[in-house]
Amino acid sequence: MALRIHGIPEEYVRWIKMLYSRPTSVVRCAAGTSKPFPVQVGVHQGSALSPLLFILCVDAITRDIQKPHPWCLLYADDVMLAAETREELQEEVQLWKERLQRYGLRLNIAKTEYMECGAKIEDGTICVDGNNLKKVECFKYLGSRITSTGDVLPDAYGRANSAWMKWRTTTGILCDKKMPIRLKSKVYRTVVRPVALYGTECWAATKVTKQVLHTMEMRMLRWSMGLTLKDKVSNEMVRSALGVAPIIDKVREARLRWFGHVLRREGESVAKTALTLEVKGVRPRGRPKTRWLDCVKTDMAEVQLTTRDANNRNKWKKRCSTADPATTWDKR
C-alpha cells in the first residue's frame, strides 16, 4: 500500500513482495550458526532497501496527521513534534502513538523526551497512556545537542569530545614520530577535523564556543608534532608546519556555504522556512544574544559578500572558502 501511494511502479512492487515472501534469518555467534527461522515482522536487517521501505511506510500511515514544518519533522525513525501549548503537544503525541500502534509500530516511551522553551516554564510534563515523558533542558537530535535556551555551548563541548574520540583512534599515525608531517596533516584534515565541524554551520558561535574548538585543535596539533606549551612554539608556527588553516575559519566557511545553499533553494524547504521564521514575543532585557544571522552578516562582511552574490556559485564558493596551506602539498 505504501509503495503504491508514493507512485512506485507496479513491477517494482511485485519484486519487493517477492523479496519479502517467506523470509528466514539465522544468528551467528562464537558457538556457530543457528538454524534458519522465519521472520514475520519488520524489514530485512542489513538490506540497503530496508531504510527506504521503512520511511515510505511511516510517511504513508501518518500522512494525514503530519503538520507542516517546522511543527513536524521526520528523519528515518526519529520524529519531532512541536506545538505552542503543552495541551496541543499532548494531543499530538497521543495521536501519533495510537496511529503507529494501529499499524503494528510502537512508540518507545523510554526514548521519547519532552522539552519546553520560553520565558516562563511551568512545572509538569506530558503523559502518554499513564506514562510521563522525560522532561529535559537539552537533548540530542541527529548528532546535535538542542537546548531550551538556544545555547550552542553544550553542542560545542559534544563536538570536541567526539573529535577527541576520533583522534584517539588515529594516534598510531598522528603521534608516531616516524610518520611524515604531510601524512599527519592529511589524516587530521580528512578524518579528525570533519567530526569537530559536524553541524557547526548552524551555530550562532560566540567567543566561548570558538575558544572550545580552538583549544581542542591546538592541543591535537601540538601533540601530533610532539610539542607542549613548555617548548615555547607559537600556534602560527605549529599551523605552518602542518599546513592547517584555523578551525574557526573553517566554521565560517561552513556557515557561509550553507547560507548560500539556503538562499538558492526554491519552494518551501525546511531550511528556507527556518531562515524566514518569525518567532513571537520580545527579546529579554540586557545584552541580546548573538543570533545566527548576526554571525552570517559578520562573516559576509569579512569576505565581502552580499546576498545578491548567492546566485553566482563560483564567486560565492571562492570568497567563502578557506584553503589549507597543505592542499598544495597534496597536489604534488
N, C-alpha and C positions, 0 to 999 in steps of 0.2 A: 504494500500500500504506500509506504513512504517513498519508495523509488518512483512509483507512477505519479505521485503527487508532485515530485520535483522534475517530472518530464524525462526520466531516464528511458531510453528506447527499450521496447519490449524484449528485443533479443538479449540485451544485457541483463534484463530482469530474469529471464529464463536461465542464463548461465549462472547467475548468482544463486538462484534457487537450487541448481544442481550442485553447487559447491557446498550448500548447507543441507543437502539431503543425506540423512543418516550419518552425521559426522561422529568420529571417535577420537579419543585422545589417550595419551599414555603419560606416566610420570616417571622421570628419570632421576635417579639419586645414586649415592655411592654404592648401595646394595644391588643396583641393577635397574632394569626397566620393568614397569608393571604391565599387566595385561591390558589390552585396549578396553575402554569403557565408553559408553555413549554419552554425548554432550547434548543436552536437551534445551539449555538456555544460554543466552549470551552470544558473543561473536567469537570467531576464531582467534586464539591467542597468537600473537606474533605475525599476523597477516597484515600486509600493507593496506588491504582493503577495509579492515575492521574499523579503524577510526572514522573513515568516511561514512560507512554504514550507520555507525552509532550517531554521528552528527545529524544525518538525514532523518533518522528515526525520531530523535529528540525534537528536532525542528518541526516535524510533521505533527506530532501528537500535542505540541504546545503552541502551535502557530496562532491559534485564536485567542490565547491568553497572554501572548507576548506584547509588551508595551514598547513604543518606540524608544530608541536610545536617546538620552543616557539612563532611562528608567529601567532598562532591561538589557543586559549584556551576556552573550553566550560564547563560551570558548570550550570546545570539547565537552567534558563533563562538569565544568565549572560554570555556575550560574550566579550572576549578580543582579539582585533586585533592589530597587531604591524607591522611596516614597517620601512625601512631605511630612507625613504624620506616622506615629507608631501604629495606630489603628489600621491605616491603609496597608502598611507593610505586613501586619499580622494577617490580614485577609489575603494578601498576595502569596505569602509563604504557605498558608493553609491550602490555597487553591492549587498551587504547584505541587504540593505534597500529594493531594488527592488525585490530580491528573496523572502524575507519574505512577502512583500505585495502581491506578486503573489499568495501565498497560504493562504491569509486571516490573516496574522500576521502583527503586526505594530511595527516599531522601535520607541521607546519613545525618542524623541529628547531632552526633558527636563531632562531626567535622563542620557543621554549619555554625557560623558566627554572626553576631549582630553588632553593628556599630552605629552610634548616634552622633551627629555633628550639629553644631550650633552654639550660640552664646549661652543659652540656658539648657542644660542637660538634666532631665529628671531621672529619678531612680526607677528601676523596673526594666523588664526585658520582654521578649516575645515568647509566647508559649505555643507549642505545636503538639496537639494530642496529649496535653498534660506535661510535656517536657519543655523546660525553659532553655532557650538558646543561650549560649555563652556570650556575654556582653564584653566586648574588648575595646580598647582605645587604639590598637594597631593590629593589622592582620596582613598576611602575605598573600598577594594575588598575582599570579603569573610571574613569579620571581621578584616582584617589587613589594616593598612594605608601605601600606597605606595607613596614615594616621588620621585621627579625628580632627586634629588641628591643622593638617596640611603640611606639617614639618617633614622635611626630607632627610633630616639628620639620622634617624634610625635606618633609613634605606642606605645612606652613605656608609654607615658602620657595617651594615649587612653586605654591601658590595665589597668593602675592604676585607671582611672576613672570608668571603667566597674567593676573592683573588689570592689571599694567603693560602687557602687550602689548595688551590690550583698550583701556586708557586711551590709548595712543599712536594708536590708530585713530580716537579721538574728539577729539584735540587741536584739530582745526579748530573745534570748538564750545567745548570746555572752556577753551582758552587764548586764545580770541578776546575781546578787551576790549569789542567791540561787542555781544556776546551778553548777554542779561539773566541776572541771577543765578538766577532761577527756572528757566530752561531748563537752565543748567549743573547745577543741583541735581537736576533730574529725570533728565537724561542719566546723571549719576553713579549715582543710586539705582536706575535701571532697566537700565542697560547694563553699568556697570563693577563695582559692588559685588556683584551676584549671582555674578560669576565668582570673586571672592575668597571668597565664602561657600559655594561648592560643596563639599559633603561635610563641612563643619565641625560638623554636628550629631552626627557620630560621633567627634569629637575628645575626648580627655581633656586638655583645654587646660591648659597651665602658664603661668607668668608670662612665660617666654621666647616662647612661641608667641603669646600675646596681644600682646606688645610688637611682634612682627613685623608683625601686622596693623594695630596702632595706628599704627606709624611709617609704614607704606605709605599708610594712609588720610590722615593729616595732611599728608603731602607732596603727595598728589594735590589735596587741598582747598586748600592754600596756593597751589600753582601755578595752580589754577583761578581763584583770587582775585587772582593777580598779586602774591603776597606771598612773602617769605622770612623766615627767622628773624631777620635783621637789622632787620626792621620792628617787632619787639617787640610783635607782636599775639598775644594768648593763644589757645590752642586753643579755649577756650569761645566767644570772640568769632567765630572762624572758623566754628565749627559753627552758631552762632546766625545768622550772616549767610546761610549756605547752607541752614539748616533740616535738618541731617543729624544723626541720632542716632549715638552711638558704635558703631563696628562690633563692639566686644566685647559690647555689649548685644544686638546682632542675632545674634551667635553663641549667646548664652544663649537667645534666643527660638527659634532653630532647633533647639537641643538639646532644650529642653522640649517643643516642638511634636512632634518626632519621638518622644520618650519617651511622650507621650500617645497617639500613634498605635499604638505597640507595645503599650502596656497594654490598649488597646481591641481588639486583634486576637484572634481566636479560632483554635483549632486549632494545628497545628504549623508555623507560618510560619518562614521563615529568621530574621527579626528576633526573634521570640519565643524561638526556640531559642538564639540568640546571647545574649539577655538573661539566660536562666536557665542558661547553660552553666557547668559547674564544671570548672575546669582542674586537673589532677592536679599534685601537687608542693607545695612550700613556697615562700614568698616569700623572696628573698635577704636577707642581713643588711644592716643600715644603714637609712637613711631609706627607707620604702616609696614606690614611685612612685605618682603620682596615677592612680586608676582612673576610668573613665568614669562609673560610678555614684557615685563620690565627687563629681564635678563636678555631677551631676544633683541630688544631695542638697543641695549648697550652693546651686544655682540655685533649687530648690524652697523652701528656707528664705528666700531673698531676696524671693521673690514671694508667700510664704505659701500654698503649695500642698502637698497631700498626695496620695498615690497613689489615695486614695478619690475625689478630685476629677476623676480622668481620665474617668470616665463622663459627667460634666457638661461637654459640649463647649464651651458658651458661657462658662462660668466659667473653664475651663482656657485657652481662647483669649484671653479678656480679661485674665487675670492674667499670662500669659507674653508677651503682645505688647508690643513697644516701638515706639511710633509715631514717625515722623519729624515734627518740627515743620512741615516743608514740605508735609505732606499736607493741611494746612488751606489752603495756597496753591493746591494743585491743584484744590480743590473750588470755588474762587471763579470 
